[in-house]
Amino acid sequence: MSLTLASILAESAERYPDRDAVVLGSQRISYADLWDQTRRYAAVLAERGVGPGDTVALLMPNVPDFPRVYYAALSLGAVVVPVHALLVGREIAYVLRDSRATVLVVAAPLLEQGAAGAAEAGVPVLATMGDGGSDIERLDVLAEQVTPIRAYVQRDPSDPAVILYTSGTTGAPKGAVLTHLNMTMNAIVTATSVINMRTDDVLLGTLPLFHSFGQTVVMNAGFFVGATMVLMPRFDPAGALGLLVDEKVTVFAGVPTMYIALLAAARADERRPALRICASGGSSIPVAVIDKFRDVFGVEIYEGYGLSETSPVATFNQEVFGRKPGTVGRGIWGCDAAIAAAEVESRIELLGVGEIGEVVLRGHNIFSGYLNNPEATEAVLVDGWFRTGDLGTVDSDGFISIVDRKKDMILRGGFNVYPREVEEVLAGHPGVAQVAVVGFPDEVHGEEICAVVVRSPEGADLDGPTLIEWSKERLGRYKYPRRVEFADTLPLGPSGKVLKREIVTTL
């Protein structure tokens, strides 16, 4: 039995050769041309000694070279390591050493840190998109002068395809090893039964492709059905709204901060895109945002859930089951989602309806383990289930609600306070555009609750005491924030997640 993630692009090049696969500005690249270019890139990598089981690291923004290099490496039977685009040289060197990278392919805009990291790790570098100002060999230029490889290499379904490094909020980042079965199945299931993509769909690719959400839900799933991916290297709300309209985008996948930003952009731009479906993930989206987005854009946002270790899509509000705003839906096809006792670590002790515990998952999408880290792997793969580290509940219909990360939970006076619940309530205030709730040390209660708020245009005069009094009427006495701070923006990671650990350091 054999399987390769590379077949996603190869098959669509056969089935939909003339359809646009990738659009970036004035560039429009067909599936046939993208696959031809990919096979040329593969030929250059093969000349540099890349073969089955080797590791190709990829440091790129959302540009056409990302899929070219990604599928070129896969077509040789190599393993792809997408490197976080905001890492500095020292951090890049760690990823290269830990993954035993054969080569780093880096886009010119990221060459300074990429080359520094590669030099520290002793890994050769190939560049793309350069302007001739560097003496590093150009993969894209060399690819024009070679004969494309004839066919891709088949792999065993359990062979590694992609290694995604976790953010490393505690300790060094861990490399989550995803197999060809993990990644291929997740893309196919997402395309066919989660989002129900069509060949004539147009997707906006503004989620970072080095991140699992953009990689699977936009690129791999979109390419599987022959859809068009319109790339946006850096998200900005006004530009995104313009692309949604001008390119007639039908499917948008984003994180909550992107939806909030698009709502703000819509106040200054009356144009509305013809969106068919929107998907949200990465972090919890307030129901108030879902409702307002429907009012402004006339489309529903379907919320889902997953992690790098789950390829990433694990649960989703799927049409076949209906949807429940505020939940992350039910397990996708072939994936079981349940709630287990969080404090019992040595085994999985499943809990009943309505009980708060740790979200656990099992299915075709669960990674094979952390690279070079059997202890960490053993801690999360228990009794055939993957322990997510997220707290949640399940209702009688099997819909999962995420309460919070175990580590984000606030313990105030002996009572558990889940920041997401408080954020949901505060987001319902008309003066609140965005909010993050965190805990801070308190001598009396152990931890106290702080809300960091970005005001909406309607909330120009909103102050802390007013919001606290408003929240008292809607939250239990131990849950409402005792402190409110205001900010122009919240610190975000490249995938749009709010970085709560950075907020905590400023309190």
N, C-alpha and C positions, 0 to 999 in steps of 0.2 A: 504494500500500500504506500502511495506517495501523495504528497500535497505540498504546494508552495504558495505563499502569499503573492508572489510575483505574477501568478496566473490572473489575478484580478485586473491588472493593466493589460496583460498579453491578450486575454480573451476579449476584452472590450475593444482592443485595437482590431481584432478580427471581425467583431460583430458590428461595431459602430465606427468604422475607420475615418469617416468624413465629419463626424460630430466634433464640436469643440470640446476638448478635454479640460484645457486650462486657459484662462483669460487673465492677463495682467496688463492694465492700461490698453495700449494699442495692440499688444501681442495676443494673438488667438492661435492656439496650437491644437491641431486635431489629434484624435487618439492614435491614428496611424503614424503621424509625425512624432508624437511624444514617445511612442514605443520604439521607433527607429532611433531617436536620440538616446533613449535609455539604453538600448543595446550597444550603441557606440560608446557610451560612458562605461558600460560593463566591459567592453573590449579593452579599454585603457586600464581599468582596474585589474583586469586579468593579467595584462602585461606587467603590472606592478606586483604580481604574485598573489593577488586576492583569489581565494578559492573557497570551496565548501568548508564551513565551520570557522572561517576567519571572521574578524570583526571589523566593520567599517563604521567609523564615527562620522557624524554628519552635523555640522554647525551652520545652520542656515535660517534666515527669516522665511516668510511665506512668499517664495518666488518659484518659478517653474523648475529651477535646478533642484529644489527639494524632492519632488517626485522622481525626477530623472535619477538622482543619486540613490534614493531610497530603493526604487525598484531595480536599479542596476545592480546594487549589492545583493539584493534578494535573488535576482536571476542567476547570480553566480553561486548561489547556495551559502552566501555569507550572512552574517548576523548584523543587523543595523542597530547602531546606538545613536539615537537623536540626542544631541547635546543642548541643554538649556541655553538659550541665546543670551541671557543676561549674566552668565557666569564669567568670572575673571580667570586669568591664566592659571593661577594655583588650583582653582576648583576644576577647571577643564583638565589639568594634568592628572588630578585624582581619578576622574572618570576614565580617562584614556588608559591609565595604569591598571585600574581595577577591572576594566573590561578587556584588557590585553589587546588594545586596538592595533590592527595592522597598518591602518592609514587614517588620517583625519582629512575629510573634505570640508573646506570652509569657504563661505561666500566672502568676497572682498570687504564688505562693510564690517565684518566681524573678524577680520584677519589679524588685527593687532593682538587681541587676547587669545585668539585661536592658535596663532603661531607661537606665542609665548608659552602656552600650555603644552603644545606639542613638543617644543624644544625641551621643556622641563621633563616631559615623560619619555623623550627619546623616540617619538613617533613621527614618521614622515608625513608631509603635508602636500595636498593638492588644493589649488584654489579654483574658484569660478568667479565670473563677473568682474574680473580685474580690469584695470585701465592701462596695464603695461608698466605700472610703477613699481612692481614687485618682481623679484627674481625667482619667486616660487612658481613651479610649473602649473600651467592652467589646464585643468581637466577638460573644460569646455572647448578650448582651442585644439588640444590633442585629439578630442573625440571627432573633430571634423576630418581628420586625416586617416582614420582607421576603418576597417571593415567591421560592421556590427557583428556581434555574436549571433549564431544561427538560432539557438533555442535556449531556453532557461533550464537550469539544473533542478531536477526534482529532489525533494527532501522527504524524510519521514515526518508524519504529522506531529510527532512529539519533539522534533528538533527545534532548537531555539530559532526564532525569526527576528525578534526585536527585544532589546533590553532598554527598559525605561527607568531612569534614575529618579527615585522619590526625592522630595524637596529637602529632606534631611533636617527637619526642624529640631530633632534631637539626635546628636551624634552625626557621623558621616552619612552621606546619601547611600541608599541601598539600591542595587540594580535588580529590578523586577524582570525576571526572564519570562517572556511570552513566546509560546510556540507558534508554529504555522497553523495548527488547529485552533488555538486560542484566537489569534488575530483574524484568520480567514472566516471562521464561524461567526465571530462577533460582527464583522463587517456585513456578512450576508444576512444574518438575523436582523441587524439594525436596519438594513435597507429594505428587507422584504416583509417583516412583520412588526417592526417597532415604528418606523417612520413611513413605511410604504412608499418608498421613492420610485420615481418613474424616469424613463430615459429622457423625457423632455424637461425634466427639472433642471433648474439652475440654482446652485448653492453658493452662498457667500463664504469664502474661506478666510475669515479673519481671526478665528481661534488659532493659536500657534500650532503649526503642524508638528513641532517637536513634542507637543503635549498629546497625551493619549486621546483626549476628547476630539480635538481637531483631526488627528491622524485617522481615527477609526470612523467617526460619525460623518465627517465631511469628505476627506480624501478617499479612504478605502471603500466606504459604503457608496459614495457618489460614483467612483470609478466602476464599481461592480455593476451598476445599472446603466452605465453609459451617460450619466448626467454631466453637466458642465460646472466646473469649479472656478468661480471668479475670485481671484486672490486679492487680499488687502494686507500688505506687509505689516502695517501698524494701524490698529483700530483708532479711528476718531469718529465721533457720532455724526457730525454733519457730512463727512465724506462717506460714511457707511450708508446713511440714508440716501445720499445721491446715487451710490452704486446699486442699492436695492431697487431703486426706481429705474435708473438708466439701463441696467443689465437685465431687468425683468426677473429678478430673483424670486423664486417660489418657495425655497426652503432655507430657513435661517436657524443655525444652531449657535447659541451663545451662552454666556454666563450672566447671572443676574445684573451685574454692574453694566453690562452692555445694553440690556433692556431698559434700565433706568436712564442711561445716557441717550438712547434713541428717543425715549419719551421727551427728554429735555430738548433734543434737536428738533423734534416735531413741532415745538412751539414757534420756531422761527422758519419752518419750511412746511408749506401746506401740501406738498406732494406726498402721495401715499403709494407704497409698493403693492404689487399684486401677490402678496405672500399667501401660500397655501397652508403651511404648517410651520410652527416654530418649536424648537426643542431647547430646554434649559437644563443645565447641569453644572457641575463644578462646586456649587454650594447652594444653599437653600434660597429659593426665590419667594419673597413675601406674596401672599395671596392678593394683597392690595395692588401690587405691581402687575400681576396677571390680569386682574380686573381692568385696570387702567389701560393696559396695552390693548386689550380687546376693544375697549371703547374708542381708542385713538386709531388703531391700525386694522381693526376688524378681523383679527385672527387670534386663534387660541394658542397659548403657550402650553406645551406638554412637558411636565417636569420628569426628569429621570435621575438615576443615581448610579455611581460606579466609582472605581478607583483604578489607578495604573495597574494594580495587581489583578484586575478583573477585565482587562482588555479594551475599554473600561466599562462598557454598558452592562449593568446587572439588573436593574429594575427600571420600569418606565410606565407612565400612564398611556396604555395602549388602547386604540380604538375598540378592539375586540372585547375588552373588559369595561369600557367606559372610562371616565376619568374622575378623579377626586382632587381638585385643587388643594394644595397644602400637603399632599402626599407625594411620594416618589413612585407610586404605582405598584405593580406586581412584578415578580420575577419575569424576565424575558424568556422566550422559548428556550427550553433546555437548561434554565438556571433556576434553582430553588433559593428562595429568600425566607429567612426565619429569624426569630429572636431567641437568644440564649442568655442564660445567667451570666452577667458580666464579671462577677466576682469569682466564678468557678473557672479557672484557667486550664486545668489539666484535662478537661473533657468538655463536651458540648451537652449542656443541660437545657433543652428547649423549654421556652415559657409559653404561656397561653395568650389569648386575645387581651389586648389592653395593658399587658404588663411591660414595664420598661426594662430593656436589657440590651445586650450587644447584638447588632445586626450581623448575621452569619450567612454565608453564601456557598453554594456548590454548583458545579456544572462545567460545561465545555470551555467557559471563559476564564476559569481560575488559573493563574500563573503556575509555573512549575516550581518556583521558589526564588529566593534571593541569591544572586550570584556571589559565590565565595562566602556565604554566610548561613551555614546550616542551623545555627542556633536561632537566628531570627526567623528562618523558615519554619522551624519546628514550633515556634511560639504562636504562629498564626495559622498553620495548617493542622487542625486538630479534628480527629474522628471523621475525616473526609470533608470537613467544612473549612472555609476561610473566615477567620475572625477579622472584622473590618476595623475595629476600634471606634466605631460609631455607635451611639446609643439610639434606640428607636422602639417603636411599637408596631404591632400588626393588628388590623381590625378583622372583623368576622368575614370580610370579603377577600382577605389576603393582601390588602393594600398596606404598604409599609410607610410609616411616617418617621422621618429622622428627627430625633430630639436634639442631639448635639454630638460633637466629638467627646469621647471619654475625658480627654485631657482639657477640654474647654469648659466642662461643667464647673459651676461655681458652688462651693459648699458654704452657705451662709447660715451661721448659727445652728449647724446640724441639719439644715434642710438643703436638698438638691435644687439648684436653680439652673435651668437650661437656657442659655443665652438666646437660642433660636426662638423660643416661645416669647421672650420679652421683645426681641426684635420684630417679630410678627405684629405684636400689638402696637409698638411705637411707630412702625411703618404705616399704620393706618391713620396717623395724625396728618392732616393736610399740610402742615408746615415741615414735615420730614421727607426729604428726598432719599436719604440713605442713612442707615444706622448700623453700628456695630456695638455689641454689648460684651464687656469683658469684666473679669474680676480683678480686684486689687486688695492687698493685705489690709486687715483691720484688726485692731487689738481686741475689740469686744466680740465681734462675730466671726473672726477668723478670716473671712473674705467679705468684701462688700461689692455692690453692683454699680458699674459705671456705664453710661450710654454715651457713645461718641457719635454726634449727629452732624450730617450735612443738611443744611436748610434747603427747602424748596423755595421757588419764587414767592409762593404764598406764605412762607414762614419767615420773611425778612425780620420780623419783630419778635419771633419766638425766643423765649429765654428758658433757662434751666428750671426755675421754680414752677413756671407754668406747665412745662411738659411733665414734671414730676407729679404735680397735682392731677393732671389729666390721666397719667398712667395709674395713679392710686385707685381710680374708679374702675379700672379694667384688669388689674392684676392683684393677686393675693398679697397680703401684707409683707411677706418675706421675699417677694419677687420684684417689686417695682424698684427702679434705679434710685439710689440715694445721691448720685452725682451725675451731672450732665455736662459734657464738654462739647464745644462746637468746633468744626473744622471745615475748611474749604473743600477738602477732598479726603478720602480714606486711602491709606497705602495699599496698593494692589500689586499682586504678582503678575507675571506676563500673561497668565491665562485669565486674569480678571478677578481672581480670588482676593478677598480682603485679608491682609496680613495682620492678624490679630496680635501676633507676637511682637510686631513693631509698635502697635498701639500701646500695649502693656508697658513697654520700656519708656514711654513718654509720660506715663501717669505719675 
